[in-house]
Each structure stands twice: as structure tokens, then as C-alpha cells.
Amino acid sequence: MLVRNRLHASLVRYRNKISYSLLSRQYVQPSHTGPRLATSVTPVEKILLDSIKVNGPISFATYMQLCLSHPTEGYYMNSANAVIGARGDFITSPEISQVFGELLGIWLLSQYLNTGAKRDIQLVELGPGRGTLMDDILRTFSQLPPSRASVKHVHLVESSPALRSVQQQKLLPWNDKNGLKIHWHDSIDDIPAAEGIYTMLVAHEFFDALPFHLIEKTHQGWKEVLITSTPDPIAKTILRPSDVLNPQVSTPPSTTAILGQNPSSLKTRFRSVLASELSPVSTLLGSSSPRFVSLPIGARIEVSAASFQTAHRLGTLISQGAGGCALVVDYGADHAFGNSFRAFKGHALADPFDLPGQADLTANVDFAYLAEALAGNATVHGLLSQRSFLLHMGIGTRVGALQRTAASPERADALGKAAARLVDAGGMGREYKVMGVTSEIKGKDGEVGRGRSSQARYRIYLQTQKKVWIERERLENCAPAYV
């Protein structure tokens, strides 16, 4: 426990240092004197290239943080980027079907019922997107007696003013209903302690967008893989001393893996470079999980200090007050990845180094790393595939009820197709994983899931929620479909 707390403190200090340096950097409108390559330079790209020119290579975390969260030009911060939906660059499960949010809400409610359902509730969502998921959960809770008047606060963690505006349009009608209050925060750290309140938290496609560091195991130890600029074909070549000392340059593996192109034909202005020396950051991250010790020389892994810190805070939050529970839904697995960095543009995979600030960036989630951060504060249940989770929660029964009350055969068919997409074994149903987290769930022996694997424990836990089936049947009878 002492080692874990020291590691958490070190990661938090490092995360705070990085965040402050990025947010305090002043933005200067770029002056384009002509494209260096085939396309023009984006505002964020200009900032990145200028920074590299002055200060040298940057980390993948810095690159991702600036591309997504630059105060004025970041992908999520700029209101000109539609982001989610048909007009945006990707679609999420809540936008596909209302049933997704309803069933997540039912799972959360089942945990609350296990505690006796005598406390007020606060709902928390990390990265609420367009507010659709929270709207579906609130609608579900409003129609079920145990939760109808119990939800007192909704806390939304969203740093983007543009997305906050969209969320307000969707969610402010709930404000003051049954005494409900909605609050927005820039960070999970800003959510106040819950005295005597039961906390329910949802993080859907949140952790995949947090910055990560790419590190490589060498004979000397863990070194960081950094990002530098490619040579300007029309500029004079100037050889700096650092170029001689640090010749280990390679094309970012994710670029060639995604595009399947010859590296020499790529038109990106960035390339990866392995640091010549060990650094405190790479050493800290390389030792932040016991799983990393056994990795072979040459292994590269994506490690997110921001994810570790956020998960640790999540565990602390739901263990306070009257306890709580959480669902984390994202793509990833219970192991580290080394080559999952990618972009989405126009609902298609794209080069993550093309159009910085104008495409969504993402990396797979190491759920085992999140579980390590939660240890000591909360109990982890899972992983399950999204398909398995939704099937266990009765998606077929719920969709059938909606189809029977649909306004037309076409609407009924659309409801069925949307649900099928969520559980598609070759798509979203397989790629997305669900991890449950609870503050305390004890078995007959007083221990949590002793003698069973985490996945088996979670399946049994889902299947034995008798109260949830009662509430789900009530939902089937009272919650109409909407268009």
C-alpha cells in the first residue's frame, strides 16, 4: 500500500506539471508563408512544430494533450468540430440506441438497491459527450420508484466549453426536477466529497482519450519514445549536435500499421525518435506496474499517468460517504498496448499525425492498469465484452418491449438493428469492454469474490441481481421509445 501511494503521488505530481505547462502556453495565431508539404499547416501543428524547433522532441502525451485540449484550437475545445454523430468523426453507443444508457442505469441502480436504497444519490459522468448517456440514465431513474426522488446531484466532468454548451441544451431541463442539481467540473478532483450520499459514476469512452507516454525497454532501462519533426524538403539542412548523439529515429509504428503505406511515401510532418538517455519519467512509468518487469528488451508500451491518477481518484470518490459504484466502458483489454495510437476523421481511421487538432485521437485502455490504480479503494469486476454485458442485462427483452410499442414497423426494425450493432460480435460488441467497480460487495465469507476469477465473479454477480430484474420489468412497461 505504501509503495502504491508513493507511486500515485509521483504520477499526480508529474501529471500536474505537464497539465500546467500545456495550459499556460500562450497561443499565437500562425502566419502561413506557404505549405511545407502537400497540405497547409493546422494551428495546432504550427504550435507543435515551433515547440519542437525551439525545445526539441516532445512526448506522445504532450502531442495528444495539445491536439485534443489546446484552449482554443484543440479538437474537443474548438466549437467548429462537430466531434460526435453523423456530422462528426465518430459515433458512440449512447447515440446508437437508448437501450445502452437504460441498461447501464439499471446496473447502477442494482448496486444501490443492494445497500438498502435509503441514501440520496449523486451521479457522476466523466466525459459526457453530447449528454445523451446521462439523459438516458436520468430518464430511466425518473421512471423507477427506488430512484425517482433519490438523485440529488449530477456532476459532469467536462473541460471543453463547446461540449458543455451541447450538454447544457440536453440536460438543463432536468435541473430542479425533484430537487436535482446539475454541476459541471473541469476535473474529477473538483467533485466535492459526498457526505452520506451514494455515488454512481460512469466513464464511457473517456480513458481512451487521456494522454499517454510511449516507452521502450532497453538494456539500460526504460527510455521514452518522443516525437520530432521530419526534415523540411525546401529548407536548408542544419545538423545539430543532438542529431549526432541521438540517431535512433524511426517512423511511428502506428502510422504504417494503420495506413499500410511505405514510410518514405508518408506526408506527415512528424516522426518518432527514441531518447538517447533514461529519464525520470520513463523510469517511473516503466516501474509503475509489476506486469512491465517481465517484458522483453525492445518492448514498447503505452502508459498513461493521467489514467492511473483518474482511476485512483475514481476509487476514492466511490468509497467515500455511503459508498458507490462505477462502470467504465471503453476499448482495450487487461494488458498494455504498444501500437494502438490512432485517429478518427470522417468516421474512418486516419493517420494520428495528420491534421493535428482536427481529428479525434485515441489509444486502447489498459484495464489492468486501471485496476492497479483502484486497488485498496474499490473492488473491480470484469472485464466483460460489451456484448456479454448487454446480453446479461437483458437487451433482447428490453428491445422487444420497445418494438411492441413502436410507432411503425420501420421504427421497430430500426430499434432492432441499432441494438444488434451494440452487441455485434465482430464489431462494437467485441471491441468495447465493460469494467464494474464497487466500493464494497461481500460474500458469505465476508470477502469479495474469494476463490473465483474476476470475470466469473462479475458474471455471477450480474446474474444474481434479483432486484434488478424487477426494476427492468417496470422499465419495460413504462419507458417508451423515442425517435
N, C-alpha and C positions, 0 to 999 in steps of 0.2 A: 504494500500500500504506500509506504514512504517513497519507494522508487517511482511508482506511478504518479504520485502527487508532484514530485520534483520534475518529472518529465512533462506533466501537464503545465506546470508553471513556466518551464523553459519554452514550450511551444507557444504558450499565450504571450510571453514577452516578445518572442520573435514575430508572431502574427501581428501584434500591436505595432511593433516597429515598422513592419512592412506597410501596414494599412496607413499609418500616419504619413510615411514618406510619399506614398502614392497620392493621397488625397490633398497633401499640401503642395504638390507640384502645380505651378500655375500653368494655365492653358494659354497658348499663344496661337492665334489664327495663322495657319500655314500659308506661305506665299508660294504658289506653284510657278516655277520657271520652266516647266516642261517635264513630261513624264520620263522617268529613268528607264522604264521598260515599256511594255505594250499598253499598260493602263495607267491612269492617273493615281496619285498617292492619296489615300484617305487621310482625314485629320489625325486619327489615332496612329496611323502608320508613320506620319510625319513626326509625331512626338516620339515614337519608339526609335525611329532611325536617328533622330537628333540625340536622344539619350545614349544610344549605343556609340555614336560618333564621339561623344564627349566623355562618357564614363566607362565604355567597354561593354562586353556582353551582359545580358540580363537573364534572370531566371525565367523558367516557364511560368512560375507563379506571378511574377511581375507582368509578363506579357498578357496572361489571361486576365489578371485584375484590371489592367488598363483597357483592354479590348472590351470587356463587359461592363466595367463600372467607372470609367473615366467620368468625372462630374457632369460634363456637357456632351461629350462625343461617344461615350460608352454605349454598347449595343442595347443594354437594358435602360440606360438613362436618357437616351435620345427619343423623344416622342415621335420622331419621323419613322422609327422602326416599329412595325405592327407586331412583331415577335411571334405571338401565338395565334393560331387559327388559319383560315383559308388565305387571308391576306398576309400572314406572317411567314415564318420559316419552318415551323414545326407544329404538330398537333399533340395534345395531351389527353390522357384517358378521361378526365372530367369533361372535356369538351366533346368527347365522342358520345358518351352516354351518361345520363343522370344516375343510372344504377350504380356506377362506380362510387360516387360520393355517398349514396344512400347506404351501401353495404359497409363502407369504411366507417360511417357514422354508427351503424348497428354494432360493429365490433367494439368501437369505443364505448358505446352505451353498455354493452355486456360487461365490460370491466367495471364500470361504475355500479351496475346492479350488484355485482359480487361484493361490493363494500357495504351494501345496505341501502344505498341511494338516499342518504339523509343529509348530504352536504351540497352546498352550491357548487356550480361547475364554472371553470374558465376554459375556454377553447383557445388553442394557440396554433397558428399555421406559419411555417417557415417558407417564404417564397410563395405567396398566394396566387401568382399569375394574374389572371383576369378576375379572380374572386369566385369562379364557378364552383370549385370544390367546396369552399366554405359555405356558399349559398345552398348547395345541395344538402350539406350536413345540417345546417340550421333549419332548413325546411323539414328534414326528416325528424329532427328533435322536437320541432314545434307541433308535430302531429302525434307524438307518443307521450302518454301521461307521465312516465317517470322523469322525463327531461323537459317537458313543455315549459315549466316555470323555473327550472333549476339553473339554466345557463345565465350567468350574470355578467360575464365579461368575455369579449373576443379580442385576442391580441394577435395582430398581424405584423410579422417581421418583413418589412419591405423597404429597401433603401432607394428605390427608383421613384422619383416624383411622377414620372409618366405612368408607371404601372399603378401607383397609388391612386391616381385620378380615375383610372379604369375600375379599380376595386371599389372606390367610393360610390361610383354610379351603381354598381351591382349590390353592394352590401349596406349602404347607409339606410335604406328602407327598413332594415331590421333594428336599427338603433332605437332604443327606448321601448321596444316591444317587450312586455313582461319585465321591464326594468333592465333590459340588456344594454350594455355599453360597449362600443367598438373603439379600439385603440390601435394606432399604428406606431411601430418602433423601427429604428434603424438596425438594431441588433438584438439577438436573443438575450444578451446581457442586460438590456434595458427593461425587461419584463419584471415587474415588482414581485417580491416574494408572496406566495399565496398562503395567507394565514387561514387555516380551516377550510380551504377550498380544494376541490378535486380538480386536477389539471388533466386535460386531454390535448395531446399535441399531434399534429400531422405535418410530415415533411415529404411532399411529393415532388419529385424531380428538383430537389434543392441541392443535395450534396454533390451531384454531378457537375454543378456549375461553380463550385468553390475552387479557388486556385490550388494548384499542386506543384511540387518540385519533382523534377526528373533526376534521379541519382543513379550512378553506376558503380558496381562493386569492382574494385581493382585490387592488385596485390598490396597496394599501400593502404587501402581502406576505401570508404565511400567517397566518390567525387561527384560533383554536380554537373549535369549536362545543361549548358547555357545556350542562349540564343544570341547570335550576332548577325550582322548584315552581310549580304552577298556582295561581291565586288561590283562596282558601278561600271558597266561596259563603256561608258563615254567619259569616265573620269580618269585622271592620271593615277597610276598605281603607286601608292606610298607604303613601303614596308616598315612597319613599326616593330620595335624590339619584342613586344608581346606576341607578334605573329611568329617569330622565330622560336620563342620559348614555348609556344602553345600550338603545335601544328596538328593536333588531333581533331580534325574537322570532318564532319560527316553530314549528309543530308538528313533532315529529320525523318526517322523511320515511318512515322505515321503518314507523311505526305506521299511517299511512294506506295505504301500499303493501301491507302485509300484510292489513289488515282491510278495506280498501276502504270505509271509513266517512267520513262528514262529520266534519272535525276538531272542529267545535263539539259533536258528539254523544259524543265520546270521554270516558271517565270516568277517565282516568289522572290521577295527581297530579303528573305531570312534563311538562315541555316543554323544547324546545331553545332556546338563545339564543346568538347569535354575539357573541363577545367584542369589545369596542369597541377594544381595543388589541392590537398584536402582543405576543407573549410569547416568552421564550427557548425554551419547549417547542415551540410551534407553528413557530417559525423553524427550530429544529433538525430537527424531523421533516419539515418541508417541503423541507429541503435534504438529507435523508438518502438520497435516490436520484436519480440523474441523470434518471430517467424522469419525475419530477414537474415538471421545469423547463418542459416544453412544454405542460403542461396549461393550459387556458384560464381566464380570470378567471371566478369563480363555481363552479369545480370543487370538489367535496368528496371527500375520500379518507379511508379508514380506515387508519391507520398504527399498527402495533403495535411499540413499542420492546421489549417483552418477547419477541416472536417473533424479532426481529433478534438480540437478545442470546443467546437459547437456541440459535438456529441456528448462531451463531458458535461457541458452546461445543461444539455437536454436532460441527462440523468439526474443532475442536481435539482432541476426545476420540478420534475415529476415526483421526486422523493420528498419534497417539502410539503408543508401543510397537511392535507388529508390524503396525500399520495396522488397517484395518477397513472396514466398510460400513454403510449405513443405508437404511431405507425410510421415507418419510414419506407417509402416506395420509390424505387429508382432502378436504373440498370446497373448491373455489376455482378459480383459474386463474393464468396467468402475467402478471397485471396487477392493479392496485389496484382496489378497490371503494369506492363511496361510499354505498351504501344496502343493505347486506346484513345489518345487525344485526337479529336476530330471536330469538324464544323458542320453546321447545317445552314443551307441557304436555299430558299425556294423549295422547301420540303425535300431536299436531296443532300446527300453527303457532299462536302466540299473540302478543299484544302484549308486547314486551320490557319495557314499563313497568308492566305489571300483575303483581301478586303478586311483588314483588321478594324474592328468596331462596327462592322456592318453585317456580321454573321454570328450566329449562336455558336459558342464554344462549349465543349463538354468532354468529360473523361469518365470512364467507368468507376463505380464506387467500390472500394474495398470494405465490404461489410464487416469482415473480421477486425479491421482496424477500428471501426466504429464501436464494435462490441468491446474491444480492449479499452476504449475510452470510457465506456459506460460501466465497466466493472467496478464494483464497490458501491455504486449508487443505485443501480437498477438491474433487473433481470431481463435478459434478451431471449426472445423466442423466434426461431426461424433459422435459416431462410426458407421461404416458400416462393415458388413462382407465382406471378400474378394470376395465372390460370388456376393453379391449385387453390390459392386463397379465395378467389371469387367463386369457384365451384363449391368449396366447402361452405362458403357463406350463403349459398343458395341462389346464385344469379339466375339459374334457369327458372326457378319458381317465381322470382320477382319479375322477370321479363315476361313470363307467361301471364301474370296478373295484369301487367301494363298492356299487353297485346289484346287481352279480352276487353279492355275499356278504350282501346284506340279509336280515334275518330273515323278511320278508314282502313281498308286492307293495306293500302300503301304505307300508312303510318305504322301499322303493326309489323309489316315487313322491314321497315327501316329500323324499328326498335330491335328486332331480332338480329339484323346484320350488324348493328352497332355493338351489341353485346358479344356477338361472335368475334368481332375484331379484338375486343378486350381479352378474350381467352384463347385467341389463335395460337395453337401450339408451335406454329412456325414463325410467329411474329411477336406482338406485344405480350401475349400470354406467357411466352418463354423468356423473352429478353428482360422484362421487368421483374424485380424481386421485391418481396414484402418481408419486412422485419418488424416483429412486435416487441414492444418494450413495456414492462410494468414495474411499478415501484415495489410491489410485494405480492406474490401469489404462492401460498404454501400448500403443500400436500399433506397427507395424513401423518407423515413422519415429521412435519414441521419444517421440512426443507423444500426447496424449489426444484422440482423435476429430478430428484436424485435417482440415478440408475438408468436414465434414458438419454438418448441423443437429443440435441436441441430441436432438430426437425421433427422427430417423433413426438417430443413433448408438446410442440406447438400444434401439431395435427390433433393430438388427443385433446388439447386444451380447446381448440376450436369446436371439436365435435361434442364436447361435454357441456357446452353453454346452453342449458335448457331454457334459461330465461330469454336468451337472445332469439330463440325460435318463436316464442310468444310475441315478442315485440315486432319481429319481422312479419308475422301474420297480420298483426294490427296495421303495419305499414302497407301491406299489400291491399288492404281493404279501404284505406283512407287517403293514400298518396297518389293522386292522378299523374298521368304522364303529361309532359309539357313539350311544346314544339320549340 
